[in-house]
Amino acid sequence: MDIAGSVMTGRGSTRTYEMGQQRKERIYLKHRAEWRRWESEGSIDADDDNELFADWEGDWEVMDVLITRWDSSVRKRLGAHEPKKVR
């Protein structure tokens, strides 16, 4: 698997974050298991592309994790407020 990481640069400094390989693997395994469950339930047709689609969903979740990693730091630097939690 490729390395997943991100970099935040600002005010003359650079910070990096690299997602742990095990965490990344768990994300992909979760999505593949979900797609296999849908296949077995008949909710979707069984086909070879389903693993690819599951990996795409894993990619999106990995990107969400990387974005979330810096969210509060960026908001603080911009003077923006955290979004209110919906109950």
Order of alpha helices (4+ residues) and beta strands (2+ residues): beta-beta-alpha-alpha
